[in-house]
Amino acid sequence: MGADVGGTKIAVGLVAEDGTLLASAVRPTPAAQGPVAVLDAIAEAVRELPGYERASGLGVGTGGVVNRDDGTVVSANDLLPGWAGTRLGEELAARLGMPVAADNDANVFALAEQVHGAGAGCTTALYVSVGTGIGGGVVTGGRLLRGEHWTAGEFGHLAVPEAVGRPCNCGRTGHLEAIASGPAIAARFAERTGAAHPVDLRRVAALAEEAGEPREIGEAGDGARPVGGGQDGGGQDAAGAAVAREVLAQGAGALGRALAGLVNTLDPERVVIGGGVASIGAPFWRPLTDAFAAELLPGPSLLRPVPAALGPRAAVVGAAALLCEEPAGATGPGGAAHPRTPSSTKDAP
């Protein structure tokens, strides 16, 4: 079974060995009530699945940095207050009486695509999820790399020149996430046009499609006219369309250049991109691919990013796949380590 635990909802599913989602359940996350209430809600959602007690165990994906060896949340943002320090593996194993494995949600996405999706069969690959944040995973030698401090694949915190001075969710400035994530692109559009919050990123993409080729609309940052309305509504809409194209190109271009640098460093077989922002279409993919291709060394020069294959079900399917990793690790009832071989989450012999 797999569980995806976010700040607003908990999704669980019964997953077959081939990645087929056999049954699922969703319930709100009682985040404001604290970690114990969230753990109880996860267990209750699992018990809604028919035949859950016959499952081999539960894999959990959640935001934050997670110690893959024992399923403890090392650090987390404010979407789940008090989540840092929660022993997911031990607490859920005690509630459900079965082995539990836990990991960061971006690693879970990467694992899903590696085992059942766009990267199946690859021994080296980069997986990138672009949504409210930017994260992903690095597969080398067929194994998902976690790193010494469980932060491998935090691509959103690469420093990029396009984001200089712009605040990142981590509290620092100048990171990729501050220019290329969904909220960052929407915020840039609102700044430039005066559009009311919240900005619908799909509407921004639709406007960008209307813009045609990029064109100047004044000095940099001088496009702050409201979109639509007024006697000059047509001109304002055109200006909004041009700004939409520019902010998407800036964010996607920054992402493409950063990923090309990683490709030049790691030389993977495949680069897979998923998440809500990646699903908005050509206004995002065109500048991303162009910027990516322009920075590649001769060796990997023909490589291009490909879309993720599994869509929204990747979170639950990937979480379940945690139990099938070779070698695998999970926490059993009573907090005891489930029998395992040396961990794939750290450097293995």
C-alpha positions in Angstrom: 0.0 0.0 0.0 1.0 3.6 -0.5 0.1 6.9 1.2 0.7 10.4 0.1 0.6 12.9 3.0 0.3 16.5 2.2 -0.8 19.7 4.0 -4.4 19.5 2.8 -5.1 15.9 2.0 -4.1 12.3 2.6 -4.4 9.8 -0.3 -3.9 6.1 0.2 -4.1 3.2 -2.2 -3.7 -0.5 -2.6 -1.1 -1.1 -5.3 -0.3 -4.2 -7.3 3.2 -5.3 -8.0 3.0 -3.9 -11.6 2.0 -0.4 -10.2 -1.8 -0.8 -10.9 -3.8 1.2 -8.4 -6.4 -1.4 -7.2 -8.3 0.7 -4.6 -7.9 4.2 -3.1 -9.2 6.5 -0.4 -8.8 10.3 0.3 -9.5 12.3 3.4 -8.5 15.8 4.6 -5.3 16.2 6.5 -6.1 17.5 10.1 -2.8 19.4 10.0 -3.9 22.1 12.5 -4.6 19.3 15.1 -1.0 18.2 15.2 1.1 15.1 14.2 -0.8 12.6 16.3 -4.1 13.5 14.6 -2.4 13.3 11.2 -1.0 9.8 12.0 -4.4 8.7 13.2 -6.0 10.0 10.0 -3.4 8.1 7.9 -4.2 4.8 9.7 -7.9 5.4 9.4 -7.6 6.0 5.7 -5.6 2.8 5.2 -8.2 0.8 7.1 -10.8 2.0 4.5 -9.0 0.0 1.8 -10.6 -3.4 1.2 -8.2 -6.2 2.2 -5.6 -3.8 3.7 -4.7 -6.3 6.4 -3.3 -8.6 3.7 -0.9 -6.1 2.3 2.8 -6.6 2.7 3.2 -3.2 4.3 2.7 0.6 3.9 5.0 3.1 2.1 4.5 6.8 2.9 5.6 9.8 1.0 5.5 13.2 2.7 6.9 16.7 2.4 10.1 17.5 4.2 13.4 15.7 4.7 12.9 12.1 5.8 15.4 9.6 7.2 14.7 6.7 4.9 16.3 4.2 7.3 13.9 4.6 10.2 11.1 6.7 8.7 11.6 9.8 10.9 10.8 13.3 9.5 14.1 15.3 9.9 12.7 18.6 8.9 9.5 20.0 7.4 7.7 23.2 6.4 4.8 24.9 8.1 2.1 23.1 6.0 2.3 20.3 8.7 2.9 22.0 12.0 5.1 20.0 14.3 5.8 17.4 11.7 9.6 17.5 12.1 10.7 14.8 14.5 7.6 12.6 13.8 8.6 8.9 13.7 6.4 8.0 10.8 7.7 4.4 10.5 7.4 3.5 14.1 4.1 5.3 14.8 2.2 3.9 11.8 3.7 0.4 12.2 2.3 0.4 15.8 -1.1 1.6 14.6 -1.4 -0.8 11.6 0.6 -3.9 12.7 2.7 -4.0 9.5 6.0 -2.8 8.2 6.1 0.9 7.2 8.7 2.7 5.1 8.7 6.5 4.6 10.5 9.0 2.4 10.3 12.5 1.0 7.5 13.0 -1.5 9.8 14.0 -4.4 11.9 10.8 -3.9 8.6 8.9 -4.0 7.7 10.5 -7.3 11.1 9.6 -8.7 10.8 6.0 -7.5 7.4 5.7 -9.2 8.6 6.9 -12.5 11.8 4.8 -12.2 10.0 1.6 -11.5 6.7 2.0 -13.4 6.9 5.1 -15.5 9.0 7.1 -17.9 12.3 6.0 -16.6 11.6 2.3 -16.4 14.7 0.3 -17.4 17.2 3.2 -17.0 20.2 2.7 -14.7 20.9 6.5 -14.5 18.2 9.2 -14.5 17.2 12.5 -13.2 13.6 13.0 -12.0 12.2 16.5 -11.4 8.8 17.4 -10.0 7.8 21.1 -10.6 4.7 22.2 -8.6 4.4 24.4 -5.5 8.0 23.5 -5.0 10.7 21.8 -7.0 12.2 18.5 -6.0 13.2 15.2 -7.5 15.5 12.3 -7.4 18.8 11.0 -8.8 19.1 7.4 -9.9 22.6 6.0 -10.3 23.4 2.4 -10.8 19.7 1.6 -10.7 19.3 3.0 -7.2 17.7 6.1 -5.9 20.4 8.3 -4.2 19.4 9.7 -0.8 22.7 11.3 0.3 24.5 11.5 3.6 21.8 13.9 5.1 18.8 12.7 3.1 18.7 15.8 0.9 19.8 14.4 -2.5 17.5 15.6 -5.2 16.6 19.0 -3.7 17.0 20.6 -7.1 14.8 23.6 -6.1 17.6 24.9 -3.9 20.2 25.2 -6.6 21.3 28.8 -6.7 20.6 30.4 -10.1 21.3 33.9 -11.4 17.7 34.5 -12.6 16.5 34.3 -9.0 19.0 36.6 -7.3 17.3 38.5 -4.4 14.0 36.5 -4.7 13.0 34.7 -1.5 12.8 31.0 -1.4 10.6 28.8 0.8 13.6 27.6 2.6 14.3 31.1 4.0 17.2 31.9 1.7 17.2 33.8 -1.6 18.2 33.2 -5.1 17.2 29.5 -5.5 15.6 27.9 -8.5 12.4 27.3 -6.7 12.0 31.1 -6.2 11.8 31.6 -10.0 10.6 28.4 -11.6 8.0 26.9 -9.2 4.3 27.4 -9.8 3.8 30.0 -7.1 6.9 31.9 -8.2 5.8 32.1 -11.8 2.3 33.2 -10.7 3.8 35.8 -8.4 6.0 37.3 -11.1 2.9 37.5 -13.4 0.9 39.3 -10.7 3.8 41.7 -10.0 4.1 42.6 -13.7 0.4 42.9 -14.5 -1.3 43.8 -11.3 -3.5 40.7 -11.6 -5.4 39.8 -8.5 -4.3 36.8 -6.4 -4.6 33.9 -6.7 -3.3 33.7 -10.2 -4.4 30.6 -12.2 -1.2 29.3 -13.8 -3.2 27.6 -16.6 -4.7 30.9 -17.5 -1.1 32.4 -17.6 -0.1 29.5 -20.0 -3.2 30.2 -22.2 -2.3 33.9 -22.4 1.3 33.0 -23.3 0.0 30.9 -26.2 -1.8 34.0 -27.4 1.3 36.1 -27.3 3.0 34.7 -30.4 6.7 35.6 -30.6 8.1 37.5 -27.6 8.1 41.3 -28.0 9.1 44.3 -26.0 6.4 45.9 -23.8 8.5 48.5 -22.2 11.4 48.5 -19.9 12.1 45.4 -17.8 9.5 45.2 -15.0 7.4 48.0 -16.7 4.5 45.8 -17.7 2.4 46.4 -14.6 -0.9 47.3 -16.2 -4.0 45.4 -15.2 -5.0 42.5 -17.5 -8.3 43.1 -19.2 -10.9 45.7 -18.6 -10.9 49.5 -19.4 -11.3 51.2 -22.8 -7.9 49.8 -23.9 -8.8 46.3 -22.9 -7.4 44.8 -26.1 -4.0 46.4 -25.6 -3.9 45.5 -21.9 -4.7 41.8 -22.8 -2.0 41.8 -25.3 0.5 43.2 -22.7 -0.7 40.5 -20.3 -0.1 37.9 -22.9 3.4 39.1 -23.5 4.2 39.2 -19.8 2.8 35.7 -19.4 5.1 34.4 -22.1 8.1 36.2 -20.5 7.6 35.0 -16.9 7.0 31.4 -18.1 10.1 31.6 -20.3 12.2 33.0 -17.5 11.2 30.3 -15.0 11.3 27.4 -17.5 14.6 28.7 -19.0 16.2 28.8 -15.5 15.0 25.3 -14.9 16.3 24.1 -18.2 19.8 25.6 -17.7 20.0 24.2 -14.2 19.1 20.7 -15.4 21.6 20.9 -18.2 24.3 21.6 -15.7 23.3 18.5 -13.8 23.3 16.5 -17.0 26.8 17.7 -17.8 27.8 16.6 -14.3 26.0 13.3 -13.9 25.5 12.2 -17.6 22.2 10.4 -17.1 20.3 8.3 -19.6 17.1 10.2 -19.1 15.6 13.3 -17.6 12.0 13.0 -16.6 9.9 16.1 -15.6 6.5 16.0 -13.9 4.3 18.0 -11.5 1.5 20.5 -12.0 3.6 23.1 -13.7 5.0 20.6 -16.2 1.5 19.8 -17.2 0.6 23.3 -18.5 1.9 22.6 -21.9 4.1 24.2 -24.6 4.6 27.7 -23.1 6.6 25.9 -20.3 8.1 23.1 -22.3 9.4 25.1 -25.3 11.7 27.5 -23.3 12.7 24.7 -20.9 13.8 22.4 -23.8 15.5 25.3 -25.7 17.5 26.4 -22.6 18.4 22.9 -21.7 19.7 22.0 -25.2 21.8 25.2 -25.4 23.9 24.3 -22.4 24.6 20.6 -23.0 28.1 19.3 -23.7 28.7 17.4 -26.9 28.4 14.0 -25.3 24.8 14.3 -24.0 23.8 16.9 -26.7 20.9 14.8 -28.1 19.3 14.2 -24.7 16.0 16.0 -24.1 13.7 16.0 -21.1 10.6 13.8 -21.3 7.2 14.1 -19.5 6.5 11.9 -16.5 4.1 9.1 -17.3 2.1 8.4 -14.2 0.4 11.7 -13.4 -1.3 12.2 -10.0 -1.1 8.5 -9.1 2.7 8.6 -8.9 2.6 9.7 -5.3 0.7 6.6 -4.0 2.3 4.2 -6.5 5.8 5.4 -5.6 5.1 5.2 -1.9 4.1 1.6 -2.3 7.3 1.0 -4.3 9.4 1.9 -1.2 8.6 -1.6 0.1 10.0 -3.2 -3.0 13.3 -1.4 -3.2 16.4 -3.6 -3.4 17.8 -3.6 -0.8 14.8 -2.4 1.2 14.2 -1.1 4.7 11.0 -0.6 6.8 10.1 -0.2 10.4 8.1 -3.1 11.9 5.6 -3.0 14.8 7.2 -2.0 18.1 9.8 0.1 16.3 12.0 -2.9 15.4 13.7 -2.7 12.1 12.1 -5.0 9.5 14.7 -7.5 8.2 16.8 -5.9 5.6 20.1 -5.9 3.8 22.5 -2.8 3.7 20.6 0.3 2.8 20.2 1.6 -0.7 19.7 5.1 0.8 23.3 5.5 1.7 26.5 4.5 -0.1 26.4 0.8 -0.6 29.3 -1.5 -1.4 
